[in-house]
Amino acid sequence: MNKEQIIENVSTLLQEIPTSMEIVKDDHKREKRFRYLAKYMVEKAIEKDALIVSENGKGIAILFQTNSKDKNFWKDTIMDIKLALNVTGITKGLKAMKVQSYVKNQRPKEGDYLYCWFWGVLSDARGKSDEARIAYDMKDQFFEIAKEKQLPIYAETRIRRISLAYQRYGFKLFNEWDHPSGDKMYFLKYLPPAKEE
């Protein structure tokens, strides 16, 4: 699957996620702003070797290896001026930074970990018998990476149904937070089994 199609798919998926719906400026350029955000995310994922795409291209995830000292990742993600100008606008950008500060504090202060920055499956591939395995197969890839690297995976979501899906896959819920939007935010982590010798 080519990069342009991946960007297009991420842009579509972002329009279902409460956080991106909130931070993307609501004006006549909204569609273009989602596309800009998707392009930024996909290019950053490629640069950091963090992009995971299902065989049919309908499932896409970004799973970074990072740590609390990796300041560039967070600075680039949140404070990038281009994002403020092209995606959020200044007011929404500042609000997002405040929320990110709390969210980031839920992650390990020491050592490396994997962070699931994004994970989505296009709506036309959800719930169909042969396609329903996309998310499950991608989860297996995440777990394989976690086991190989012996690193935990951290994720968060504001969608309860997604939180429950993570938990069914073996993630543990370790915090719930009353997000400023009025939603509940769920923080999850997965600890891989030790590698067999």
C-alpha positions in Angstrom: 0.0 0.0 0.0 1.4 3.4 -0.9 2.0 6.2 1.5 -0.7 8.5 0.1 -3.4 5.8 0.6 -2.2 5.3 4.2 -2.4 9.0 4.9 -5.9 9.1 3.4 -7.0 6.2 5.6 -5.5 7.8 8.7 -7.2 11.0 7.9 -10.6 9.2 7.6 -9.9 7.4 11.0 -8.9 10.6 12.8 -12.4 12.0 12.1 -13.9 9.3 14.4 -11.6 10.0 17.3 -12.8 12.4 20.0 -9.4 13.9 20.7 -8.6 14.7 17.1 -12.2 15.9 16.5 -11.7 18.3 19.4 -8.2 19.7 18.5 -8.7 20.1 14.8 -9.9 23.7 14.1 -13.5 23.8 13.0 -13.5 25.9 9.8 -13.9 25.6 6.0 -10.4 24.0 5.9 -11.3 21.2 8.4 -10.9 18.4 5.8 -7.5 19.7 4.8 -6.5 20.1 8.4 -7.2 16.4 9.1 -5.2 15.4 6.1 -2.3 17.6 7.3 -2.4 15.9 10.7 -2.5 12.5 9.1 0.5 13.2 6.9 2.4 14.5 9.9 1.6 11.4 11.9 2.4 8.9 9.1 5.7 10.7 8.2 6.8 10.7 11.8 5.8 7.0 12.2 7.9 6.1 9.1 10.8 8.2 10.3 10.7 6.4 13.7 10.0 2.9 12.2 6.7 2.9 14.1 4.1 2.3 11.4 2.2 -0.9 11.4 -0.3 -1.6 8.5 -2.5 -4.6 8.2 -2.2 -6.8 5.1 -5.2 -5.3 3.4 -4.2 -1.7 4.5 -7.5 -1.1 6.4 -5.9 -1.4 9.8 -3.2 1.2 10.7 -1.3 1.7 14.0 1.6 3.8 15.2 3.6 2.1 17.9 6.6 4.1 19.1 9.5 3.0 21.2 10.2 5.9 23.5 11.0 7.0 27.1 10.5 10.0 29.4 13.8 11.5 28.3 12.8 11.4 24.6 11.9 15.1 24.7 12.1 15.6 20.9 9.2 13.1 20.3 6.8 15.0 22.7 8.0 18.4 21.7 7.6 17.6 18.0 4.2 16.0 18.6 2.6 18.7 20.7 4.5 21.9 20.2 5.1 21.9 16.5 4.2 25.3 15.3 3.1 24.0 11.9 0.5 21.8 13.6 -0.8 24.8 15.5 -1.1 26.8 12.3 -2.3 24.1 10.0 -4.4 21.9 12.3 -5.4 23.2 15.7 -5.3 26.9 15.8 -3.5 28.5 18.8 -6.4 28.3 21.3 -7.1 24.6 20.7 -3.4 23.9 20.6 -2.8 25.4 24.0 -5.8 23.4 25.5 -4.4 20.2 23.9 -1.0 20.9 25.5 -2.5 21.1 29.0 -4.3 17.8 28.5 -1.2 16.1 27.1 0.7 17.1 30.1 -1.6 15.0 32.3 -1.7 12.2 29.8 2.1 12.1 29.5 2.5 11.9 33.3 0.7 8.5 33.3 3.6 6.9 31.5 6.8 5.5 33.0 9.3 8.0 34.3 12.2 5.6 33.8 13.2 3.2 31.0 12.0 2.6 27.5 8.4 1.5 26.7 6.2 1.2 23.6 3.5 3.8 23.1 0.5 3.2 21.0 0.0 6.7 19.6 -2.7 5.6 17.0 -4.6 2.5 16.1 -7.7 2.3 13.9 -9.5 0.0 11.5 -11.6 1.5 8.7 -15.3 1.2 9.2 -15.9 -1.0 6.1 -13.5 -3.6 7.6 -15.1 -3.8 11.1 -17.3 -6.7 12.1 -17.1 -8.7 8.9 -16.1 -12.3 9.5 -12.9 -12.5 7.5 -12.1 -8.8 8.1 -12.9 -8.9 11.9 -9.5 -10.4 12.5 -7.6 -7.2 11.4 -7.5 -5.7 14.9 -6.8 -9.0 16.5 -3.9 -9.7 14.0 -2.5 -6.3 14.6 -2.7 -6.8 18.4 -0.6 -10.0 17.8 2.0 -7.9 16.0 2.1 -5.4 18.9 2.6 -8.2 21.4 5.3 -9.8 19.3 7.2 -6.5 19.2 6.7 -6.0 23.0 7.9 -9.6 23.7 10.9 -9.3 21.4 12.0 -6.0 23.0 10.8 -6.9 26.5 9.0 -3.6 26.8 5.5 -2.7 28.1 2.9 -1.1 25.8 1.0 2.0 27.0 -2.2 3.4 25.4 -5.1 5.6 26.3 -8.6 6.2 24.8 -11.7 8.2 25.6 -13.9 5.5 24.0 -15.2 3.0 26.5 -15.8 0.3 23.9 -12.2 0.6 22.7 -10.9 0.4 26.4 -12.9 -2.8 26.8 -11.4 -4.2 23.6 -7.9 -3.4 24.8 -8.7 -5.2 28.1 -10.1 -8.2 26.2 -6.7 -8.4 24.4 -4.8 -8.5 27.7 -4.2 -4.9 28.5 -4.8 -3.8 32.2 -6.7 -0.6 33.0 -4.5 1.3 35.4 -6.2 4.7 35.6 -9.4 6.5 34.7 -9.5 10.3 34.4 -12.3 12.8 34.0 -11.1 14.5 30.8 -11.9 18.3 30.6 -14.4 17.4 27.7 -16.6 15.6 30.2 -15.5 12.2 28.8 -13.8 9.5 30.8 -10.2 8.8 29.7 -8.9 5.2 30.1 -5.2 4.5 30.6 -4.0 1.0 29.8 -0.8 -1.0 29.7 0.3 -4.4 28.6 3.2 -6.3 30.1 4.8 -8.9 27.8 5.7 -12.4 29.0 9.4 -13.1 29.4 11.2 -14.4 26.3 11.7 -18.2 26.2 15.3 -19.1 26.4 
